[in-house]
Amino acid sequence: MDLSKISVQVRPRNPYEAVDLGFVMARQWLKPLLLLWLIPALPVICLSYALFFNQPLWSLLLIWWLKPLFESIQLRYISEKLFDDNARWQDTLKQTFNIALHQWFSKLVLQRLSLSRSLNMPVGELEQLHGQRRSQRLATLHRGAGSSGLWLTVVGNSLESLFIIAIFSLAWMFIPMEMDIDFDLDMLLSSPMLFPTITWAGFAAMALASPFYVCGGFMLYINRRTWLEAWDIELTFRQLSNDHLAKGSKAIGLVLAAFLTLSLTTAPQPAQAELSRDETQQMIFDILEGDEFHQMREDAGWRWKDTPTPEADEDMQSFWSKLGKWVVDFLEGTQFLGDISPYATMIISVLEVLMWGLVIAVFAYLIYRFRHLR
């Protein structure tokens, strides 16, 4: 993975901004992504429909369950396209069988009902992690993007439902007004075309929503790695280094050539440099996934919120500011906070009940007091 060839601007983003960037990628590459879903899925759809001809909803459920196999093909293509603009979807299609069946048990059994599946897929498909290392990696990624991945799944399922409703609404719009059809729910449910129509509408909905779901989850994954591994800083240093070399190449070209000639025997080989970089990356992963990095600590205490102005002076502080700081210092110097902390939640709940009771009592008194004004 060569970061210098990435086709998007690398910078830390808000998780939902990363999802939006994924949607932009899905619109940009919609045609190849749809083909990568439809070409392997259509034979399976036809076969399942033939097997469950009398119960087409079972066919829809089967394709829904097999969605991760088709989505992994799309994920492989966008991961290559992001770092190589010359990547062709036909080359990915040739590897369909191997990509779809890679870690198939995890896709269809262990992780199938995960609400953060779009964020989890790159860990198994691209990093090829499994077992304990996969769990540790997911814990690190979810710390900053887990909720966004969950909401992406919720929105994706909602979009599929809306697509199905939209298809029915479109069919209803094509009915001429002169026919004056009396819409009856019982008539609709008893129609023999209802469930086949829902099934094929569901197939179309899954095909249309899949590119956006996969690209959104993949960019969440890329954004989280950008935060953890500082990809933007690495690219900035590379650019600065390249600019410096370009500016100084004309002036010191002969000196560098002579120096490289003399030090040719001691220069590191490309394989050694690449090995060193891989070892560095592995050390970063080990640190991020280690127990020391996951330690969290909460400190409770009294703090005075001071908002000084540019012209403020310590001698000109107001009486209330000094009084507030004195109270904070007093509370920090005593065991008052530690003594009440075990009962703080209970005390706050009791005070809340009393306050609401007071409000209700005041309203009841006012209603009783002015009852004659009705």
C-alpha positions in Angstrom: 0.0 0.0 0.0 1.7 3.1 -1.3 0.2 6.2 0.4 1.7 8.5 -2.2 -0.6 7.0 -4.8 -3.8 7.5 -2.8 -6.5 9.3 -4.8 -8.1 11.3 -2.0 -6.8 13.9 0.3 -5.4 12.2 3.4 -6.3 14.1 6.6 -8.1 13.2 9.9 -11.9 13.6 9.4 -15.0 13.4 11.4 -16.4 9.9 11.1 -19.6 11.1 9.3 -17.5 13.2 6.9 -15.5 10.0 6.1 -18.8 8.2 5.4 -19.9 11.1 3.1 -16.5 10.8 1.3 -17.3 7.1 0.8 -20.6 7.9 -0.7 -18.8 10.3 -3.2 -16.5 7.4 -4.1 -19.6 5.1 -4.6 -21.2 7.6 -7.0 -17.9 8.0 -8.9 -17.4 4.2 -9.3 -21.1 3.2 -9.3 -21.1 1.3 -12.6 -18.2 -1.1 -11.9 -19.4 -1.6 -8.3 -22.9 -2.6 -9.5 -21.4 -4.9 -12.1 -19.2 -6.6 -9.4 -22.3 -7.2 -7.4 -24.7 -8.2 -10.1 -22.5 -10.5 -12.2 -21.8 -13.0 -9.4 -25.1 -12.5 -7.6 -27.5 -12.9 -10.6 -26.8 -16.7 -11.1 -27.3 -17.2 -7.3 -30.5 -15.2 -7.4 -32.0 -17.1 -10.3 -31.0 -20.4 -8.7 -32.5 -19.5 -5.3 -35.7 -18.2 -7.0 -36.0 -21.5 -8.8 -35.6 -23.5 -5.5 -38.1 -21.4 -3.6 -40.5 -20.6 -6.4 -43.5 -21.1 -4.3 -42.0 -19.2 -1.4 -40.0 -16.3 -3.0 -39.4 -14.5 0.3 -37.1 -17.4 1.3 -35.1 -16.7 -1.8 -34.8 -13.0 -0.8 -33.7 -14.0 2.7 -31.0 -16.4 1.3 -29.6 -13.6 -0.9 -29.7 -11.2 2.0 -27.7 -13.7 4.1 -25.1 -14.1 1.3 -24.6 -10.4 0.9 -21.2 -10.3 2.6 -19.8 -12.6 -0.1 -20.7 -10.1 -2.8 -19.7 -7.1 -0.8 -16.2 -8.4 -0.2 -15.7 -8.4 -4.0 -16.7 -4.7 -4.1 -14.4 -4.0 -1.1 -11.4 -5.6 -2.9 -12.0 -3.4 -5.9 -12.3 -0.1 -4.1 -9.2 -0.9 -2.0 -7.2 -1.3 -5.1 -8.8 1.6 -7.0 -8.1 4.0 -4.1 -4.3 3.4 -4.3 -4.1 2.7 -8.0 -6.2 4.6 -10.5 -5.4 2.1 -13.2 -7.0 -0.8 -11.4 -9.6 -2.5 -13.5 -12.8 -4.1 -12.2 -12.4 -6.9 -14.8 -9.3 -8.1 -12.9 -11.2 -8.1 -9.6 -14.0 -10.1 -11.3 -11.6 -12.8 -12.3 -10.8 -13.4 -8.6 -14.4 -13.5 -7.6 -14.4 -17.1 -6.4 -11.3 -16.7 -4.2 -12.4 -13.3 -2.8 -15.9 -14.4 -1.9 -14.9 -17.6 -0.2 -12.0 -16.1 1.8 -13.0 -16.4 5.5 -16.5 -17.4 4.4 -17.4 -18.9 7.8 -16.6 -15.7 9.6 -18.6 -13.7 7.0 -21.7 -15.8 7.1 -21.8 -17.1 10.7 -19.6 -15.3 13.2 -19.8 -11.7 11.9 -23.0 -11.8 9.8 -25.3 -10.1 12.3 -22.7 -7.5 13.4 -24.1 -4.0 13.2 -20.6 -2.7 12.4 -20.0 -5.1 9.6 -19.0 -2.4 7.1 -16.2 -1.3 9.4 -15.2 -4.8 10.3 -14.9 -6.2 6.8 -11.5 -4.5 5.8 -9.8 -6.1 8.9 -10.6 -9.6 7.7 -10.4 -9.0 3.9 -7.5 -6.6 3.6 -5.4 -7.1 6.8 -6.4 -10.9 6.8 -6.4 -11.0 10.6 -8.3 -13.6 12.6 -8.7 -14.8 16.2 -7.4 -12.7 19.0 -5.4 -10.3 16.8 -8.6 -9.5 14.9 -10.5 -8.8 18.1 -7.8 -6.5 19.4 -7.7 -4.7 16.0 -11.4 -4.2 16.0 -11.4 -2.9 19.5 -8.9 -0.3 18.5 -10.8 0.8 15.4 -14.2 0.8 17.2 -13.0 3.2 19.8 -13.3 6.2 17.5 -15.8 4.9 14.8 -17.9 2.1 16.2 -21.1 4.1 16.6 -20.7 5.5 13.1 -20.4 2.0 11.7 -23.5 1.0 13.6 -25.5 3.9 12.2 -24.3 3.2 8.7 -25.8 -0.2 8.9 -29.1 1.2 10.2 -29.2 3.8 7.4 -28.3 1.1 4.8 -31.1 -1.2 5.9 -33.5 1.8 5.9 -32.5 2.7 2.4 -33.2 -0.8 1.2 -36.7 -0.6 2.7 -37.3 2.8 1.1 -36.2 1.4 -2.3 -38.8 -1.3 -2.0 -41.5 1.1 -1.1 -40.4 3.4 -3.9 -40.7 0.6 -6.5 -44.3 -0.1 -5.4 -45.0 3.7 -5.4 -43.6 3.9 -8.9 -45.8 1.1 -10.1 -48.8 2.8 -8.5 -48.1 6.1 -10.3 -48.3 4.4 -13.7 -51.9 3.3 -13.1 -54.2 5.7 -15.0 -56.5 7.8 -12.9 -59.4 6.9 -15.1 -59.3 3.2 -13.9 -60.5 4.4 -10.4 -59.0 1.4 -8.5 -60.3 1.1 -5.0 -57.2 0.3 -2.9 -57.8 -2.5 -0.5 -55.2 -4.0 1.8 -56.8 -7.4 1.8 -56.9 -7.4 -2.0 -53.2 -6.5 -2.1 -52.2 -9.2 0.4 -54.2 -11.9 -1.5 -52.6 -10.9 -4.8 -50.4 -13.7 -6.3 -47.9 -11.1 -7.6 -47.2 -9.5 -4.2 -44.4 -11.7 -2.8 -42.6 -12.1 -6.2 -42.7 -8.4 -6.6 -41.3 -7.8 -3.1 -38.6 -10.4 -3.8 -37.3 -8.8 -7.0 -37.7 -5.3 -5.5 -35.5 -6.5 -2.6 -32.9 -7.8 -5.0 -32.8 -4.4 -6.8 -32.6 -2.6 -3.4 -29.7 -4.6 -2.2 -27.8 -4.1 -5.4 -28.3 -0.3 -5.3 -27.5 0.2 -1.6 -24.5 -2.1 -1.5 -21.9 0.2 -3.2 -22.7 3.1 -0.7 -22.6 0.8 2.3 -19.3 -0.8 1.4 -17.6 2.5 0.4 -18.9 4.3 3.5 -17.6 1.5 5.8 -14.2 1.4 4.0 -13.6 5.1 4.3 -14.5 4.9 8.0 -11.7 2.3 8.2 -9.3 4.4 6.3 -10.1 7.5 8.4 -9.6 5.6 11.6 -6.2 4.4 10.4 -5.3 7.9 9.4 -6.0 9.0 13.0 -4.1 6.1 14.6 -1.1 6.0 12.2 -0.8 9.7 11.3 -0.9 9.1 7.5 -1.3 12.8 6.9 1.9 13.6 8.8 3.8 10.9 6.9 2.6 12.2 3.5 3.5 15.8 4.5 7.1 14.8 5.4 7.4 12.9 2.1 6.2 16.0 0.2 8.6 18.2 2.1 11.4 15.8 1.4 10.6 15.6 -2.3 10.4 19.4 -2.6 13.7 19.9 -0.8 15.4 17.4 -3.0 13.9 19.0 -6.2 15.1 22.4 -5.2 18.6 21.3 -4.2 19.2 18.8 -6.9 20.6 21.3 -9.4 23.1 22.8 -6.9 24.4 19.6 -5.3 23.8 17.0 -7.9 27.4 16.4 -8.5 28.2 16.2 -4.8 25.4 13.6 -4.2 26.5 11.6 -7.2 30.0 11.4 -5.8 28.8 10.6 -2.3 26.5 7.8 -3.6 29.3 6.4 -5.6 31.6 6.2 -2.5 28.9 4.8 -0.2 27.5 2.4 -2.7 28.9 -0.6 -0.8 27.4 0.5 2.5 24.0 1.6 1.3 21.0 -0.5 2.5 19.4 -2.7 0.0 15.7 -1.9 -1.0 14.6 -5.2 0.6 16.2 -4.3 3.9 14.7 -0.8 3.8 11.2 -2.3 3.1 11.8 -4.9 5.9 12.6 -2.1 8.3 9.5 -0.2 7.4 7.4 -3.3 7.9 8.9 -3.9 11.3 8.2 -0.3 12.2 4.6 -0.7 11.2 4.3 -3.9 13.2 5.7 -2.2 16.3 3.1 0.6 15.9 0.3 -2.0 15.6 1.6 -3.9 18.7 1.7 -0.6 20.7 -1.8 0.4 19.6 -3.2 -3.1 20.5 -1.3 -3.5 23.7 -2.8 -3.3 27.2 -0.8 -0.1 28.1 -2.4 1.8 25.2 -5.9 0.8 26.3 -5.7 2.0 29.9 -8.3 4.7 30.8 -8.4 6.8 33.9 -11.1 9.2 35.2 -10.3 12.1 37.5 -13.0 13.9 39.4 -12.5 17.2 41.1 -13.6 20.8 41.5 -12.4 23.3 39.0 -13.0 27.0 38.7 -13.9 27.9 35.1 -11.8 31.0 34.6 -12.4 33.1 31.4 -10.0 36.0 31.6 -10.2 38.9 29.1 -7.0 40.2 27.3 -7.0 43.2 29.6 -7.7 41.3 32.8 -5.3 41.6 35.7 -5.0 39.4 38.8 -5.4 42.5 41.0 -8.7 43.5 39.2 -10.5 40.2 39.7 -14.0 40.5 41.0 -15.1 39.5 44.4 -17.2 36.6 43.1 -14.2 35.2 41.2 -12.0 35.2 44.3 -14.8 33.7 46.4 -15.4 31.0 43.8 -11.7 30.1 43.8 -11.6 30.0 47.6 -14.6 27.6 47.6 -12.9 25.3 45.1 -9.6 25.3 47.0 -11.5 24.5 50.2 -13.3 21.6 48.5 -10.1 20.3 47.0 -8.3 20.4 50.3 -11.0 18.4 52.2 -12.4 15.0 51.9 -15.8 16.4 51.1 -15.9 15.2 47.5 -14.6 11.8 48.3 -17.2 11.4 51.1 -20.2 12.3 49.0 -19.1 10.7 45.7 -20.7 7.2 46.5 -24.0 8.9 47.2 -23.9 11.6 44.6 -26.2 9.8 42.2 -28.8 9.1 44.8 -28.7 12.6 46.2 -29.1 14.1 42.7 -32.1 11.7 42.0 -33.8 12.7 45.3 -33.3 16.4 44.5 -34.7 16.0 41.0 -37.8 14.2 42.4 -38.3 17.0 44.9 -37.9 19.7 42.3 -40.4 18.1 40.0 -42.8 17.6 43.0 -42.5 21.3 43.7 -43.3 22.2 40.1 -46.3 20.0 40.1 -47.5 21.3 43.4 -47.2 24.9 42.2 -49.2 24.1 39.1 -51.9 22.3 41.1 -52.1 25.3 43.5 -52.5 27.7 40.6 -55.2 25.6 39.0 -57.1 25.4 42.3 -56.6 29.0 43.2 -57.9 30.3 39.9 -60.6 27.7 39.2 -63.3 30.3 39.2 -61.9 32.0 36.1 -63.2 29.2 33.8 
